[in-house]
Amino acid sequence: MDERPGIDESSDCLAQQEQMLIDAIIKAFARLSFSRPVGMSLGTIALSEITGYWRNIERLIDQLDDWIDMIQSLDSIFIDFHRPKDRKNGT
């Protein structure tokens, strides 16, 4: 039994499960990033790749729509971070 006030084994277990899910999602995003189209600029991960991963490799999230939203949100942040500065400023 955990002796910390307000902390019990079930909350520790939940925190571990949440961290495992976050780690697995980041790993999935990294794997999916290799499927980006090659071209003059950094492209987004194709929806077919995102859904294919969910269907065929690993279902980390129960609902496909939630999975798509999560990966596309990470992808958007990734693209914005790597966008050239002149395009970020609208010039």
N, CA, C and O atoms as a Tinker XYZ file with bonds, in Angstrom:
   364  protein
     1  N      0.847000   -1.187000    0.000000    73     2
     2  CA     0.000000    0.000000    0.000000    64     1     3
     3  C      0.884000    1.238000    0.000000    63     2     4     5
     4  O      1.894000    1.288000    0.702000    81     3
     5  N      0.513000    2.208000   -0.765000    73     3     6
     6  CA     1.258000    3.462000   -0.850000    64     5     7
     7  C      0.946000    4.311000    0.370000    63     6     8     9
     8  O     -0.219000    4.470000    0.733000    81     7
     9  N      1.972000    4.859000    1.007000    73     7    10
    10  CA     1.816000    5.652000    2.217000    64     9    11
    11  C      1.614000    7.143000    1.948000    63    10    12    13
    12  O      1.359000    7.896000    2.888000    81    11
    13  N      1.722000    7.596000    0.685000    73    11    14
    14  CA     1.545000    9.024000    0.391000    64    13    15
    15  C      0.095000    9.423000    0.604000    63    14    16    17
    16  O     -0.811000    8.688000    0.212000    81    15
    17  N     -0.142000   10.588000    1.225000    73    15    18
    18  CA    -1.523000   11.021000    1.452000    64    17    19
    19  C     -2.257000   11.247000    0.135000    63    18    20    21
    20  O     -1.725000   11.878000   -0.778000    81    19
    21  N     -3.470000   10.734000    0.039000    73    19    22
    22  CA    -4.310000   10.952000   -1.134000    64    21    23
    23  C     -3.940000   10.102000   -2.336000    63    22    24    25
    24  O     -4.557000   10.233000   -3.394000    81    23
    25  N     -2.945000    9.231000   -2.198000    73    23    26
    26  CA    -2.514000    8.392000   -3.305000    64    25    27
    27  C     -2.735000    6.941000   -2.909000    63    26    28    29
    28  O     -2.290000    6.513000   -1.845000    81    27
    29  N     -3.409000    6.193000   -3.745000    73    27    30
    30  CA    -3.537000    4.773000   -3.487000    64    29    31
    31  C     -3.029000    3.994000   -4.698000    63    30    32    33
    32  O     -2.672000    4.579000   -5.719000    81    31
    33  N     -3.002000    2.706000   -4.575000    73    31    34
    34  CA    -2.465000    1.875000   -5.644000    64    33    35
    35  C     -3.259000    2.010000   -6.940000    63    34    36    37
    36  O     -2.682000    1.927000   -8.024000    81    35
    37  N     -4.568000    2.215000   -6.848000    73    35    38
    38  CA    -5.374000    2.320000   -8.064000    64    37    39
    39  C     -5.052000    3.587000   -8.841000    63    38    40    41
    40  O     -5.048000    3.555000  -10.072000    81    39
    41  N     -4.783000    4.702000   -8.168000    73    39    42
    42  CA    -4.427000    5.918000   -8.890000    64    41    43
    43  C     -3.037000    5.803000   -9.486000    63    42    44    45
    44  O     -2.788000    6.336000  -10.568000    81    43
    45  N     -2.114000    5.110000   -8.798000    73    43    46
    46  CA    -0.791000    4.853000   -9.367000    64    45    47
    47  C     -0.908000    3.993000  -10.616000    63    46    48    49
    48  O     -0.231000    4.238000  -11.614000    81    47
    49  N     -1.767000    2.991000  -10.555000    73    47    50
    50  CA    -1.984000    2.099000  -11.693000    64    49    51
    51  C     -2.575000    2.877000  -12.871000    63    50    52    53
    52  O     -2.157000    2.688000  -14.013000    81    51
    53  N     -3.537000    3.743000  -12.595000    73    51    54
    54  CA    -4.144000    4.561000  -13.646000    64    53    55
    55  C     -3.117000    5.489000  -14.273000    63    54    56    57
    56  O     -3.090000    5.652000  -15.493000    81    55
    57  N     -2.277000    6.094000  -13.458000    73    55    58
    58  CA    -1.229000    6.983000  -13.977000    64    57    59
    59  C     -0.254000    6.210000  -14.854000    63    58    60    61
    60  O      0.185000    6.717000  -15.886000    81    59
    61  N      0.086000    4.997000  -14.457000    73    59    62
    62  CA     0.978000    4.163000  -15.273000    64    61    63
    63  C      0.330000    3.798000  -16.601000    63    62    64    65
    64  O      0.988000    3.812000  -17.641000    81    63
    65  N     -0.969000    3.470000  -16.567000    73    63    66
    66  CA    -1.686000    3.138000  -17.800000    64    65    67
    67  C     -1.756000    4.341000  -18.729000    63    66    68    69
    68  O     -1.575000    4.199000  -19.938000    81    67
    69  N     -2.015000    5.523000  -18.181000    73    67    70
    70  CA    -2.053000    6.737000  -18.993000    64    69    71
    71  C     -0.697000    7.010000  -19.627000    63    70    72    73
    72  O     -0.624000    7.364000  -20.804000    81    71
    73  N      0.372000    6.849000  -18.862000    73    71    74
    74  CA     1.713000    7.082000  -19.397000    64    73    75
    75  C      2.054000    6.071000  -20.485000    63    74    76    77
    76  O      2.691000    6.420000  -21.479000    81    75
    77  N      1.634000    4.823000  -20.302000    73    75    78
    78  CA     1.874000    3.800000  -21.321000    64    77    79
    79  C      1.130000    4.144000  -22.605000    63    78    80    81
    80  O      1.659000    3.943000  -23.699000    81    79
    81  N     -0.098000    4.663000  -22.484000    73    79    82
    82  CA    -0.875000    5.055000  -23.650000    64    81    83
    83  C     -0.212000    6.229000  -24.363000    63    82    84    85
    84  O     -0.106000    6.227000  -25.589000    81    83
    85  N      0.228000    7.218000  -23.618000    73    83    86
    86  CA     0.917000    8.377000  -24.212000    64    85    87
    87  C      2.173000    7.927000  -24.939000    63    86    88    89
    88  O      2.426000    8.355000  -26.065000    81    87
    89  N      2.960000    7.071000  -24.308000    73    87    90
    90  CA     4.180000    6.559000  -24.939000    64    89    91
    91  C      3.866000    5.802000  -26.225000    63    90    92    93
    92  O      4.567000    5.957000  -27.225000    81    91
    93  N      2.817000    4.987000  -26.202000    73    91    94
    94  CA     2.440000    4.207000  -27.383000    64    93    95
    95  C      1.948000    5.111000  -28.516000    63    94    96    97
    96  O      2.228000    4.842000  -29.685000    81    95
    97  N      1.222000    6.176000  -28.184000    73    95    98
    98  CA     0.737000    7.110000  -29.205000    64    97    99
    99  C      1.909000    7.849000  -29.841000    63    98   100   101
   100  O      1.938000    8.033000  -31.057000    81    99
   101  N      2.863000    8.269000  -29.036000    73    99   102
   102  CA     4.049000    8.947000  -29.571000    64   101   103
   103  C      4.831000    7.997000  -30.474000    63   102   104   105
   104  O      5.315000    8.407000  -31.529000    81   103
   105  N      4.957000    6.749000  -30.075000    73   103   106
   106  CA     5.635000    5.750000  -30.899000    64   105   107
   107  C      4.896000    5.538000  -32.225000    63   106   108   109
   108  O      5.521000    5.449000  -33.281000    81   107
   109  N      3.569000    5.460000  -32.163000    73   107   110
   110  CA     2.772000    5.300000  -33.381000    64   109   111
   111  C      2.942000    6.512000  -34.298000    63   110   112   113
   112  O      3.082000    6.356000  -35.511000    81   111
   113  N      2.930000    7.710000  -33.727000    73   111   114
   114  CA     3.113000    8.919000  -34.519000    64   113   115
   115  C      4.476000    8.914000  -35.204000    63   114   116   117
   116  O      4.592000    9.268000  -36.377000    81   115
   117  N      5.498000    8.513000  -34.467000    73   115   118
   118  CA     6.845000    8.446000  -35.049000    64   117   119
   119  C      6.885000    7.456000  -36.209000    63   118   120   121
   120  O      7.490000    7.733000  -37.245000    81   119
   121  N      6.248000    6.315000  -36.040000    73   119   122
   122  CA     6.206000    5.322000  -37.130000    64   121   123
   123  C      5.436000    5.860000  -38.327000    63   122   124   125
   124  O      5.863000    5.698000  -39.471000    81   123
   125  N      4.305000    6.497000  -38.064000    73   123   126
   126  CA     3.502000    7.039000  -39.153000    64   125   127
   127  C      4.218000    8.179000  -39.875000    63   126   128   129
   128  O      3.979000    8.404000  -41.061000    81   127
   129  N      5.078000    8.887000  -39.182000    73   127   130
   130  CA     5.809000   10.000000  -39.801000    64   129   131
   131  C      6.683000    9.530000  -40.967000    63   130   132   133
   132  O      6.967000   10.304000  -41.880000    81   131
   133  N      7.103000    8.282000  -40.938000    73   131   134
   134  CA     7.906000    7.747000  -42.044000    64   133   135
   135  C      7.092000    7.593000  -43.328000    63   134   136   137
   136  O      7.663000    7.421000  -44.405000    81   135
   137  N      5.770000    7.653000  -43.222000    73   135   138
   138  CA     4.925000    7.485000  -44.403000    64   137   139
   139  C      4.565000    8.819000  -45.057000    63   138   140   141
   140  O      3.735000    8.857000  -45.965000    81   139
   141  N      5.176000    9.904000  -44.608000    73   139   142
   142  CA     4.896000   11.216000  -45.203000    64   141   143
   143  C      5.290000   11.212000  -46.680000    63   142   144   145
   144  O      6.269000   10.569000  -47.060000    81   143
   145  N      4.532000   11.926000  -47.509000    73   143   146
   146  CA     4.917000   12.025000  -48.921000    64   145   147
   147  C      6.213000   12.826000  -49.078000    63   146   148   149
   148  O      6.473000   13.771000  -48.333000    81   147
   149  N      6.997000   12.433000  -50.043000    73   147   150
   150  CA     8.254000   13.115000  -50.322000    64   149   151
   151  C      7.997000   14.151000  -51.403000    63   150   152   153
   152  O      7.377000   13.848000  -52.422000    81   151
   153  N      8.468000   15.364000  -51.186000    73   151   154
   154  CA     8.252000   16.423000  -52.163000    64   153   155
   155  C      9.065000   17.647000  -51.810000    63   154   156   157
   156  O     10.055000   17.571000  -51.083000    81   155
   157  N      8.633000   18.768000  -52.333000    73   155   158
   158  CA     9.353000   20.013000  -52.107000    64   157   159
   159  C      9.205000   20.526000  -50.675000    63   158   160   161
   160  O     10.078000   21.239000  -50.182000    81   159
   161  N      8.123000   20.174000  -50.015000    73   159   162
   162  CA     7.926000   20.617000  -48.636000    64   161   163
   163  C      7.430000   19.439000  -47.797000    63   162   164   165
   164  O      7.076000   18.383000  -48.323000    81   163
   165  N      7.416000   19.643000  -46.511000    73   163   166
   166  CA     6.979000   18.621000  -45.576000    64   165   167
   167  C      5.481000   18.410000  -45.723000    63   166   168   169
   168  O      4.702000   19.355000  -45.591000    81   167
   169  N      5.075000   17.175000  -45.995000    73   167   170
   170  CA     3.660000   16.871000  -46.171000    64   169   171
   171  C      3.062000   16.239000  -44.927000    63   170   172   173
   172  O      3.776000   15.785000  -44.033000    81   171
   173  N      1.757000   16.221000  -44.891000    73   171   174
   174  CA     1.047000   15.621000  -43.763000    64   173   175
   175  C      0.952000   14.104000  -43.942000    63   174   176   177
   176  O      1.094000   13.583000  -45.048000    81   175
   177  N      0.713000   13.426000  -42.853000    73   175   178
   178  CA     0.506000   11.987000  -42.898000    64   177   179
   179  C     -0.854000   11.730000  -43.531000    63   178   180   181
   180  O     -1.854000   12.324000  -43.129000    81   179
   181  N     -0.891000   10.845000  -44.519000    73   179   182
   182  CA    -2.136000   10.549000  -45.234000    64   181   183
   183  C     -3.157000    9.893000  -44.301000    63   182   184   185
   184  O     -2.808000    9.084000  -43.441000    81   183
   185  N     -4.413000   10.259000  -44.492000    73   183   186
   186  CA    -5.497000    9.682000  -43.704000    64   185   187
   187  C     -5.519000    8.160000  -43.851000    63   186   188   189
   188  O     -5.797000    7.453000  -42.882000    81   187
   189  N     -5.235000    7.655000  -45.032000    73   187   190
   190  CA    -5.227000    6.203000  -45.248000    64   189   191
   191  C     -4.156000    5.519000  -44.394000    63   190   192   193
   192  O     -4.355000    4.394000  -43.934000    81   191
   193  N     -3.034000    6.188000  -44.184000    73   191   194
   194  CA    -1.972000    5.630000  -43.334000    64   193   195
   195  C     -2.415000    5.606000  -41.873000    63   194   196   197
   196  O     -2.157000    4.641000  -41.154000    81   195
   197  N     -3.080000    6.669000  -41.443000    73   195   198
   198  CA    -3.548000    6.759000  -40.061000    64   197   199
   199  C     -4.598000    5.684000  -39.785000    63   198   200   201
   200  O     -4.518000    4.981000  -38.778000    81   199
   201  N     -5.577000    5.557000  -40.674000    73   199   202
   202  CA    -6.625000    4.556000  -40.465000    64   201   203
   203  C     -6.069000    3.139000  -40.630000    63   202   204   205
   204  O     -6.476000    2.228000  -39.909000    81   203
   205  N     -5.154000    2.949000  -41.563000    73   203   206
   206  CA    -4.546000    1.634000  -41.753000    64   205   207
   207  C     -3.787000    1.176000  -40.525000    63   206   208   209
   208  O     -3.869000    0.010000  -40.138000    81   207
   209  N     -3.055000    2.079000  -39.915000    73   207   210
   210  CA    -2.326000    1.748000  -38.688000    64   209   211
   211  C     -3.308000    1.322000  -37.611000    63   210   212   213
   212  O     -3.091000    0.324000  -36.924000    81   211
   213  N     -4.380000    2.074000  -37.465000    73   211   214
   214  CA    -5.383000    1.770000  -36.437000    64   213   215
   215  C     -6.029000    0.414000  -36.693000    63   214   216   217
   216  O     -6.223000   -0.370000  -35.764000    81   215
   217  N     -6.356000    0.142000  -37.934000    73   215   218
   218  CA    -7.049000   -1.110000  -38.266000    64   217   219
   219  C     -6.140000   -2.332000  -38.227000    63   218   220   221
   220  O     -6.552000   -3.402000  -37.780000    81   219
   221  N     -4.908000   -2.174000  -38.695000    73   219   222
   222  CA    -4.067000   -3.344000  -38.931000    64   221   223
   223  C     -2.947000   -3.560000  -37.936000    63   222   224   225
   224  O     -2.473000   -4.686000  -37.786000    81   223
   225  N     -2.512000   -2.526000  -37.255000    73   223   226
   226  CA    -1.324000   -2.687000  -36.438000    64   225   227
   227  C     -1.654000   -2.645000  -34.954000    63   226   228   229
   228  O     -1.361000   -3.594000  -34.227000    81   227
   229  N     -2.249000   -1.575000  -34.509000    73   227   230
   230  CA    -2.435000   -1.422000  -33.074000    64   229   231
   231  C     -3.599000   -0.478000  -32.803000    63   230   232   233
   232  O     -3.608000    0.660000  -33.272000    81   231
   233  N     -4.565000   -0.951000  -32.055000    73   231   234
   234  CA    -5.699000   -0.107000  -31.677000    64   233   235
   235  C     -5.478000    0.427000  -30.273000    63   234   236   237
   236  O     -5.885000   -0.181000  -29.283000    81   235
   237  N     -4.821000    1.582000  -30.212000    73   235   238
   238  CA    -4.531000    2.190000  -28.920000    64   237   239
   239  C     -5.745000    2.923000  -28.365000    63   238   240   241
   240  O     -5.905000    3.062000  -27.152000    81   239
   241  N     -6.586000    3.383000  -29.264000    73   239   242
   242  CA    -7.792000    4.135000  -28.921000    64   241   243
   243  C     -8.975000    3.368000  -29.499000    63   242   244   245
   244  O     -8.906000    2.876000  -30.625000    81   243
   245  N    -10.061000    3.264000  -28.734000    73   243   246
   246  CA   -11.204000    2.460000  -29.171000    64   245   247
   247  C    -11.898000    3.018000  -30.409000    63   246   248   249
   248  O    -12.296000    2.249000  -31.285000    81   247
   249  N    -12.050000    4.316000  -30.501000    73   247   250
   250  CA   -12.804000    4.928000  -31.589000    64   249   251
   251  C    -11.868000    5.458000  -32.670000    63   250   252   253
   252  O    -10.921000    6.187000  -32.375000    81   251
   253  N    -12.131000    5.093000  -33.914000    73   251   254
   254  CA   -11.305000    5.528000  -35.032000    64   253   255
   255  C    -11.270000    7.051000  -35.140000    63   254   256   257
   256  O    -10.208000    7.625000  -35.382000    81   255
   257  N    -12.403000    7.706000  -34.967000    73   255   258
   258  CA   -12.442000    9.179000  -35.069000    64   257   259
   259  C    -11.525000    9.838000  -34.036000    63   258   260   261
   260  O    -10.846000   10.819000  -34.339000    81   259
   261  N    -11.509000    9.299000  -32.830000    73   259   262
   262  CA   -10.618000    9.844000  -31.790000    64   261   263
   263  C     -9.156000    9.638000  -32.175000    63   262   264   265
   264  O     -8.322000   10.518000  -31.963000    81   263
   265  N     -8.849000    8.470000  -32.742000    73   263   266
   266  CA    -7.490000    8.152000  -33.187000    64   265   267
   267  C     -7.058000    9.127000  -34.287000    63   266   268   269
   268  O     -5.955000    9.671000  -34.240000    81   267
   269  N     -7.922000    9.340000  -35.264000    73   267   270
   270  CA    -7.609000   10.262000  -36.365000    64   269   271
   271  C     -7.361000   11.664000  -35.816000    63   270   272   273
   272  O     -6.373000   12.306000  -36.174000    81   271
   273  N     -8.254000   12.142000  -34.949000    73   271   274
   274  CA    -8.097000   13.478000  -34.363000    64   273   275
   275  C     -6.774000   13.610000  -33.625000    63   274   276   277
   276  O     -6.086000   14.624000  -33.746000    81   275
   277  N     -6.422000   12.590000  -32.865000    73   275   278
   278  CA    -5.195000   12.642000  -32.074000    64   277   279
   279  C     -3.957000   12.708000  -32.970000    63   278   280   281
   280  O     -3.086000   13.554000  -32.766000    81   279
   281  N     -3.880000   11.820000  -33.957000    73   279   282
   282  CA    -2.706000   11.783000  -34.830000    64   281   283
   283  C     -2.648000   13.041000  -35.701000    63   282   284   285
   284  O     -1.567000   13.597000  -35.893000    81   283
   285  N     -3.780000   13.498000  -36.229000    73   283   286
   286  CA    -3.773000   14.706000  -37.049000    64   285   287
   287  C     -3.413000   15.944000  -36.229000    63   286   288   289
   288  O     -2.792000   16.868000  -36.753000    81   287
   289  N     -3.790000   15.977000  -34.961000    73   287   290
   290  CA    -3.408000   17.097000  -34.100000    64   289   291
   291  C     -1.902000   17.108000  -33.881000    63   290   292   293
   292  O     -1.266000   18.159000  -33.972000    81   291
   293  N     -1.333000   15.949000  -33.594000    73   291   294
   294  CA     0.123000   15.856000  -33.451000    64   293   295
   295  C      0.816000   16.238000  -34.752000    63   294   296   297
   296  O      1.835000   16.928000  -34.743000    81   295
   297  N      0.258000   15.787000  -35.867000    73   295   298
   298  CA     0.835000   16.082000  -37.176000    64   297   299
   299  C      0.817000   17.579000  -37.466000    63   298   300   301
   300  O      1.781000   18.120000  -38.008000    81   299
   301  N     -0.263000   18.240000  -37.112000    73   299   302
   302  CA    -0.379000   19.679000  -37.323000    64   301   303
   303  C      0.670000   20.436000  -36.503000    63   302   304   305
   304  O      1.301000   21.369000  -37.000000    81   303
   305  N      0.846000   20.034000  -35.271000    73   303   306
   306  CA     1.872000   20.657000  -34.426000    64   305   307
   307  C      3.257000   20.424000  -35.028000    63   306   308   309
   308  O      4.077000   21.340000  -35.070000    81   307
   309  N      3.518000   19.210000  -35.491000    73   307   310
   310  CA     4.799000   18.861000  -36.094000    64   309   311
   311  C      5.064000   19.706000  -37.341000    63   310   312   313
   312  O      6.160000   20.240000  -37.509000    81   311
   313  N      4.064000   19.827000  -38.212000    73   311   314
   314  CA     4.200000   20.606000  -39.445000    64   313   315
   315  C      4.448000   22.081000  -39.110000    63   314   316   317
   316  O      5.334000   22.706000  -39.692000    81   315
   317  N      3.674000   22.636000  -38.180000    73   315   318
   318  CA     3.855000   24.039000  -37.794000    64   317   319
   319  C      5.245000   24.293000  -37.224000    63   318   320   321
   320  O      5.853000   25.328000  -37.501000    81   319
   321  N      5.746000   23.358000  -36.435000    73   319   322
   322  CA     7.063000   23.516000  -35.841000    64   321   323
   323  C      8.162000   23.530000  -36.909000    63   322   324   325
   324  O      9.135000   24.275000  -36.796000    81   323
   325  N      7.999000   22.703000  -37.942000    73   323   326
   326  CA     9.031000   22.566000  -38.972000    64   325   327
   327  C      8.828000   23.481000  -40.182000    63   326   328   329
   328  O      9.647000   23.489000  -41.101000    81   327
   329  N      7.746000   24.242000  -40.179000    73   327   330
   330  CA     7.497000   25.181000  -41.274000    64   329   331
   331  C      8.550000   26.280000  -41.244000    63   330   332   333
   332  O      8.886000   26.779000  -40.171000    81   331
   333  N      9.075000   26.665000  -42.401000    73   331   334
   334  CA    10.060000   27.766000  -42.425000    64   333   335
   335  C      9.493000   29.020000  -41.768000    63   334   336   337
   336  O      8.296000   29.291000  -41.853000    81   335
   337  N     10.364000   29.777000  -41.115000    73   335   338
   338  CA     9.923000   30.961000  -40.364000    64   337   339
   339  C      9.201000   31.979000  -41.226000    63   338   340   341
   340  O      8.251000   32.608000  -40.761000    81   339
   341  N      9.627000   32.158000  -42.468000    73   339   342
   342  CA     8.979000   33.151000  -43.329000    64   341   343
   343  C      7.534000   32.753000  -43.619000    63   342   344   345
   344  O      6.687000   33.635000  -43.765000    81   343
   345  N      7.224000   31.477000  -43.707000    73   343   346
   346  CA     5.857000   31.039000  -43.940000    64   345   347
   347  C      5.029000   31.132000  -42.676000    63   346   348   349
   348  O      3.818000   31.337000  -42.751000    81   347
   349  N      5.663000   30.984000  -41.498000    73   347   350
   350  CA     4.945000   31.124000  -40.230000    64   349   351
   351  C      4.445000   32.542000  -40.042000    63   350   352   353
   352  O      3.358000   32.760000  -39.506000    81   351
   353  N      5.239000   33.505000  -40.483000    73   351   354
   354  CA     4.885000   34.914000  -40.320000    64   353   355
   355  C      3.994000   35.445000  -41.431000    63   354   356   357
   356  O      3.635000   36.622000  -41.438000    81   355
   357  N      3.636000   34.576000  -42.371000    73   355   358
   358  CA     2.758000   34.990000  -43.459000    64   357   359
   359  C      3.436000   35.786000  -44.546000    63   358   360   361
   360  O      2.755000   36.450000  -45.328000    81   359
   361  N      4.764000   35.745000  -44.626000    73   359   362
   362  CA     5.480000   36.478000  -45.670000    64   361   363
   363  C      5.903000   35.555000  -46.770000    63   362   364
   364  O      6.521000   35.994000  -47.741000    81   363
